[in-house]
Structures are given as C-alpha cells and as structure tokens.
C-alpha cells in the first residue's frame, strides 16, 4: 500500500520543466505565476465490532496552476504533468484573465533559485509507517478494548487514516520549495443503549510528522476515556434551555473559537465582506482575558507544517492580544486584495484547489487561573467537558452540541446532563470569555472551507463564558 517515495519524485531537476512555464506566464502579462505539484498516498481502515469492514487506499498526482493580474486570478488543475499538459493548463489559466502567451524573449522572469528542500530529511517517513497488517491489528486492539470497558454497547467502531503528501511549489517571484507531509489519525466511537436511553461518544487522536505514532497509541487509555463518557451520559437527564454561564473544557473545546471566530480572521472573509472584524485591527473584539494565536510550529501537531502550500515558512501569528485584534491570516490572494501581509497560511486540500488563507494550529492562550477556580466562580451553569458537531454561519453565528456536560451548582460539578447545544454569535460571545485557565491543550481536527478539507489543530485551556444561550428541552 505504499507508492514510491524516493528522490525520484519532485526534486531540483524540475526547475528545468517549470522555468519555461513561469517565463511564458510572465511573458503573457501575468503579474505572478505559481505552480503547485503534488503526489499523495492515502490509506484508510475501518473496523466495526471485531471485524475490518473497509480498507481504502488511494493514490494521486497532479498540478495546480494559478496566475495573478492585479487583484484578479485564474486557476486550473490538471493530472497531466507532461510539459505539454502543464502548458495547456497555463493557457487556460491565462485565458481566464484574457491573456495570451507571446514570445518567451519578452518575459521578465529570470529563473528559479536553488531548491529549498524541506523534504530531504523526510524521504523515509512513508516506509517507516505501519503497514496494513500492523494498522489493522492496532485498530482491532482498540475495538476490543472498547468491548472490555464498555457497558450496553450496541456498536463499536475504530478508524485509522494515514495521509502522505509530497509537494513542490514554484512561483515567478523566486519561490522554489519542496516538502513532504505525513498525517496519521485514529478514532474510536461507541453507541450505548439501554431501553430508551441512548448515548453516542467518539474521540479522535491525530499527529503530523511522526511515522511511529500508531505504534505508540495507547488503545487502553483511549478506550477507557470513550467508555467512561458513554457510561456517564447514557442515563443523564436532559438539560433545560436558557441563558447561563458556561465553562468549556480544554483541548477540543477550542473548536468553537476556531469555527465561530477563527474563520472571521482569515482574509478570505475580508475579501467576501463577511467578517464583522474587517476594520477592527487595533480595537478590542474580545475580553481582555483572551489572547488567541495561530501557528504552524508546534511539534507533531495536526496543523503544523514546514511550509505552506504557497512555499512560505510558517510563523507564530498573534491574532488577538489581551482582547485587541492584532492581525488577520493571509495568503497570496489575501495580501494582494486586502493589503494584509502573508502569514504562511496559504493552504489547500490538494492540487485541485487554489490556496486560500486558512488556520493551522489555532488556540486561546493559557491564563492565570486553575480550572477549579473557573467552576467555583459559577453559581449555576453548565460545564462542557466534550464538544460534538455543530454548524457556523457566514458571519460567525454558531451552534454546537455538547457531547458530555454537567451542571454547575454553587461552584461545584453535580449531575451529568445531555442534549445541550451552545448557541451564539462570535462578536457577542468573545467579550464574554472572562477567565482562562492554565491548562492549554491541543486537539486534532479537520477544517472545510473554500480550499477544501485540511488538517488543523484546535485548542484552549478551560475558559469561562459569562453568559451564552444553551439550547435543550
């Protein structure tokens, strides 16, 4: 299940094939020409109960070509990596801007520099990953542990995904860089039922750049976590709807900030006119307790990368500092159209998508309090230990299900409750995050937007929201 991953892929020799392409695009009048080359090797495995029910390998290869003229751009993708195929794709992209190739002698393009090769030390990553036999063994170990620790389980599921990608980015501004990426994730899900009582719980764990991580996965601990949550929620009462303070747990609790606010801080939203924060740089948009960061640097995190999909190295970007908006996440198009400088945030699912400004590892920074202090400050409210799915509107309206929740009464956790949904709008909720604990943790996730589905990390410490609408019965 492994494609060839040796140095015969995308190396420095590709400069000879790509320079004529970049020269032709610039000679046609384009301000900038970018080529994104990609090879992928995916393996997905699904276990249901004690049986492997699906194995899905997939291999891909292709190129995306983008040309810019002022604030406009044209993008075309192709699976034909021959010189003729790439040139045909370039002609289509140029045609979108009413440009036509002319004599190469008229091109201002002066050639590519030496290759900036982030992938040179990663050539053996794919070969070092668990093969199909080992992956299925570990996954079945996980579903077996669910059976041992769970009660009233009607369904047990485990899933594993391994995604390997080699990319090469060349652009007429002198960008010439290659990288190899590796993402692995494993998930466990259960459905518990007893009479009229139901509870569904799932957890996913993921890392990047660590070929041996599935071997180090603690299936016992993961299964215990899932089964304990399902057992607790199976007989929980339904929560009452209303407005109340809420304490959100760390790790995946950060999905609300990611979805409701993080997307509004991408220049993609500035271009569309859908963010209420477009003209708020330098102004307070959140409580002074909130500092929010996006970066691609945390070792092993799902959203980390050596370079973005436009060939730029990542950086640590402070989005909000002490409640004040500092800057937006920006890619090439965002910089050209909005004036916000690039932040190494140009990302895409594959060569079939043009890059767009996207989050990487995005989290609310740790604060000075303990989680116990946050809970003790609430007379009556809701503690959200684990978040489920939800939806977000174009300007930050959101609703998210609480997968595991507890009442807070007189500053203490009491009985578990289910059926809760958090409902709000980013510009209203951000000023109400009044306390942040000292226990920041990150969690792996997937994010869908204009440039497809990408690997991201969400995160936060425990946080307190002074007031939010809780949907229930």
Secondary structure, 3 states (H helix, E strand, C coil): CCCCCCCCCCCHHHHHHHHHHHHHHHHCCCCEEEEEEEEEEEEEEEEECCEEEEEEEEEEEEEEEEEEECCEEEEEEECCCCHHHHHHHHHHHHHHCCCCCCCHHHCCCCCCCCCEECCHHHCCHHHHCCCHHHHHHHHHHHHHHHHHHCCCEEEEEEEEEEEEEEEEEEECCCCEEEEEEEEEEEEEEEEEEECCEEEEEEEEEEEECCCCHHHHCCHHHHHHHHHHHHHHHHCCEECCCEEEEEEECCHHHHHHHHHHCHHHHEHHHHHHCCCCCCCCCCCECCCCCCCEEEECCCCCCCCCCCCCCCCCCCCEEEEEECCEECCCECCHHHHHHHCCCCCCCEECCCCCCCCEECCCEEEECCCCECHHHHHHCCCEEEEEEEEEEEEECCCCEEEEEEEEEEEEECCEEEEEEECCEEEEEHHHHHHHEEEEECCCEEEEEEEEECCEEEEEEEEECCEEEEEEEEECC
